[in-house]
Amino acid sequence: MTTEARKVPQGRVFPVPIPWERVPWWAVILAIVGVTIGWSVLTSEAYLRVIRFVTVGVRLTLHVTVVSYIIALVLGLIFGLMRVSDNPVLYAVSTLYVEVIRGIPLLVIILYVGYVITPRIRDATGGQINLQGVPAAVLAMAICYGAFEAEVYRGGIESIEAGQMEAARSLGMSYIQAMRYVILPQAIRRILPPLGNDFISLLKDSALISVIALPDLLQMGRLYVSRTYRAFEGYNTVALLYLVMTLCLSLVVRLVERKAAIE
């Protein structure tokens, strides 16, 4: 058998160059479709009117998503550490929080925070503390996703070998120092993919804050449709903008994962 014959992959009628097999065709097809749709949208005055109208909603959606996720990461870390603690009180409190919040739909949490908790806080403080509106949406999203992130942190911490903690403690480190300098750095690298997926999910779930009358992307799209009766252009634009934002976030998450893997 010649050298050229050995280079042909077995089971193929026509030999395909090896580099072509490594091309992410799904990304190529998605890019072609995206450019085609983007060109059609940007050259259509009807779609441009919708985009100009919902721009405020895009900013609010991104604001609520980023702030809620940062708070959820902090809450998740706190309750995740409590979930792996040997203290029965801390474990019980964190488990209660995680199980209760994960068992309630996000839409119900948003409505409860927006129409039950925040009015009670406002009335109890005589109007000094008013969390209605955007703060209520941020609080609801953070509380809900904090429970999910707590489980992600717990899984990452428990995936680290027990010998790592024992070795750190044998070197004279306290439990907190061992967690900070030995366990958490390794755990965070392992949980970057689920954390990134939750960030994207949070962006999509932020559409639910429209139920408390906040002018997010979905609410502005619905308002445009109700004023113009052009549902086709209105909801197409909303869907495309969500798709663009999630694809951009997916790219950022992959770059972060790749950088963390290299380091």
C-alpha positions in Angstrom: 0.0 0.0 0.0 1.4 3.4 -1.0 1.8 6.4 1.4 -1.0 8.3 -0.4 -3.4 5.4 0.0 -2.7 5.1 3.7 -3.5 8.8 4.2 -7.1 8.3 2.9 -9.5 7.9 5.9 -11.1 4.4 6.0 -14.8 4.2 5.1 -14.9 7.3 2.9 -15.8 7.2 -0.8 -14.1 10.5 -1.5 -11.0 11.5 0.5 -11.5 14.7 2.5 -8.6 16.8 3.7 -8.1 16.4 7.4 -8.1 20.2 8.2 -11.6 20.5 6.8 -12.9 17.9 9.3 -11.8 20.2 12.2 -13.8 23.2 10.9 -16.7 24.0 13.2 -19.4 23.8 10.5 -22.1 24.7 12.9 -20.4 28.0 13.6 -19.9 28.7 9.9 -23.5 28.0 9.1 -24.6 30.1 12.0 -22.4 32.9 10.9 -23.7 32.8 7.4 -27.3 32.8 8.6 -26.5 35.6 11.1 -25.0 37.8 8.5 -27.9 37.2 6.1 -30.5 38.0 8.7 -28.5 40.9 10.1 -28.2 42.5 6.7 -31.9 42.1 6.1 -32.7 43.7 9.4 -30.2 46.6 9.1 -31.5 47.5 5.7 -35.1 47.4 6.7 -36.6 50.6 8.0 -39.4 48.7 9.8 -36.8 46.7 11.8 -34.7 49.7 12.5 -37.7 51.5 14.1 -38.2 48.5 16.4 -34.5 48.4 17.3 -34.5 52.2 18.2 -37.6 51.7 20.2 -36.4 48.7 22.3 -32.8 50.1 22.9 -33.7 51.2 26.4 -35.0 47.7 27.1 -31.7 46.1 26.0 -29.8 48.3 28.4 -32.1 47.4 31.3 -31.9 43.7 30.5 -28.1 43.7 30.5 -28.0 45.8 33.7 -30.4 43.5 35.6 -28.5 40.4 34.3 -25.0 41.6 35.3 -25.9 43.0 38.7 -28.1 40.0 39.6 -25.4 37.5 38.5 -22.7 39.2 40.6 -24.9 39.1 43.7 -25.9 35.5 42.9 -22.2 34.5 42.7 -21.6 36.0 46.2 -24.7 34.4 47.7 -23.8 31.1 46.0 -20.3 31.1 47.4 -21.6 31.9 50.9 -24.3 29.2 51.0 -22.1 26.8 49.1 -19.4 27.0 51.8 -22.2 26.6 54.4 -23.4 23.5 52.6 -20.0 21.8 53.0 -19.5 23.0 56.6 -19.5 20.6 59.5 -21.5 23.0 61.5 -25.0 21.6 61.7 -26.7 25.0 62.0 -24.9 26.4 58.9 -25.6 23.3 57.0 -29.3 23.3 58.0 -29.8 27.0 57.1 -28.1 26.7 53.7 -29.9 23.5 52.8 -33.3 25.1 53.7 -32.5 28.1 51.5 -31.4 25.9 48.6 -34.2 23.4 48.7 -36.9 26.1 49.1 -35.7 28.5 46.5 -35.0 25.7 43.9 -38.5 24.4 44.5 -40.3 27.6 43.6 -40.5 28.8 40.0 -38.6 32.0 39.2 -41.7 33.8 38.0 -43.4 33.2 41.4 -40.3 34.5 43.2 -40.3 37.7 41.0 -43.9 38.3 41.7 -43.5 37.6 45.4 -40.5 39.9 45.8 -42.1 42.6 43.6 -45.6 42.7 45.2 -45.2 41.2 48.7 -41.7 41.7 50.1 -40.7 45.1 48.8 -44.0 46.8 49.7 -43.7 45.4 53.2 -40.2 46.7 53.5 -41.3 50.1 52.2 -44.2 50.3 54.7 -42.1 49.0 57.6 -39.4 51.7 57.1 -41.8 54.5 56.4 -40.7 54.7 52.8 -37.0 55.1 53.7 -36.1 51.9 51.9 -37.9 51.4 48.6 -36.8 48.4 46.6 -39.6 48.4 44.1 -38.8 48.4 40.4 -35.3 47.5 39.2 -34.0 46.6 42.7 -36.9 44.2 43.2 -36.1 42.4 40.0 -32.4 42.3 40.8 -33.1 40.9 44.3 -35.5 38.2 43.0 -33.1 37.0 40.3 -30.2 37.0 42.7 -32.0 35.1 45.3 -33.2 32.5 42.8 -29.9 32.0 41.1 -27.9 32.2 44.3 -29.5 28.8 45.3 -28.4 27.3 42.0 -24.9 28.7 42.3 -24.6 27.4 45.8 -25.1 23.8 44.5 -22.5 24.5 41.7 -20.0 25.7 44.3 -20.8 22.7 46.6 -20.2 20.3 43.7 -17.0 21.9 42.8 -15.6 21.9 46.3 -16.6 18.3 46.9 -14.9 17.3 43.6 -11.5 18.2 45.1 -9.7 15.3 46.7 -9.9 15.2 50.5 -6.2 14.9 50.6 -5.8 18.5 49.4 -7.5 19.8 52.6 -5.6 17.4 54.8 -2.3 18.5 53.2 -3.1 22.2 53.7 -4.1 21.7 57.3 -0.9 19.7 57.9 1.1 22.7 56.7 -0.5 24.8 59.5 -3.2 26.5 57.5 -6.6 27.1 59.1 -9.8 25.9 57.5 -10.5 29.3 56.0 -7.0 29.6 54.6 -7.1 26.1 53.1 -10.4 27.0 51.4 -9.1 30.3 50.1 -5.7 29.3 48.9 -6.0 25.6 48.0 -9.6 24.3 47.5 -11.5 27.2 46.0 -8.9 28.1 43.2 -9.1 24.5 42.0 -12.8 24.3 42.4 -13.6 27.5 40.5 -11.7 26.2 37.5 -13.8 23.1 37.4 -17.1 25.0 37.8 -16.5 27.7 35.2 -18.6 25.9 32.5 -21.8 25.6 34.7 -21.3 29.1 36.0 -21.1 30.4 32.4 -24.2 28.4 31.4 -26.1 29.9 34.4 -25.0 33.4 33.3 -26.6 32.8 29.9 -29.7 31.3 31.4 -30.0 34.3 33.7 -30.0 36.6 30.7 -32.8 34.7 29.1 -34.8 34.4 32.3 -34.5 38.2 32.8 -37.4 38.4 30.3 -39.6 37.4 33.2 -39.2 40.7 35.0 -41.6 42.2 32.5 -44.4 40.8 34.7 -43.7 43.5 37.2 -44.0 46.2 34.5 -40.3 46.9 34.1 -39.3 48.2 30.6 -36.9 45.4 29.7 -36.4 44.2 26.2 -39.4 41.9 26.1 -41.7 44.6 27.7 -40.6 47.2 25.2 -41.2 44.8 22.3 -44.7 44.1 23.6 -45.3 47.8 24.0 -44.2 48.4 20.4 -46.5 45.7 19.1 -49.4 47.0 21.1 -48.9 50.5 19.6 -48.2 49.6 16.0 -49.9 46.1 15.6 -46.7 44.9 13.8 -46.2 41.7 15.8 -44.0 40.1 13.1 -41.3 42.8 13.1 -41.6 43.4 16.8 -41.2 39.9 18.2 -38.7 39.0 15.5 -36.5 41.8 16.6 -36.8 40.9 20.3 -35.9 37.2 19.5 -32.9 38.3 17.4 -31.6 40.7 20.0 -31.8 38.0 22.7 -30.0 35.6 20.4 -27.2 38.1 19.7 -26.7 38.7 23.4 -26.6 35.0 24.3 -24.2 34.2 21.5 -21.9 37.0 22.5 -22.0 35.8 26.2 -21.3 32.3 25.0 -18.2 33.5 23.2 -17.0 35.4 26.3 -17.6 32.3 28.5 -15.6 30.1 26.1 -12.7 32.5 26.1 -12.7 32.7 29.9 -12.8 28.9 30.1 -10.0 28.5 27.6 -7.8 31.1 29.4 -8.4 29.4 32.8 -7.5 26.0 31.3 -4.3 27.4 29.9 -3.2 29.0 33.1 
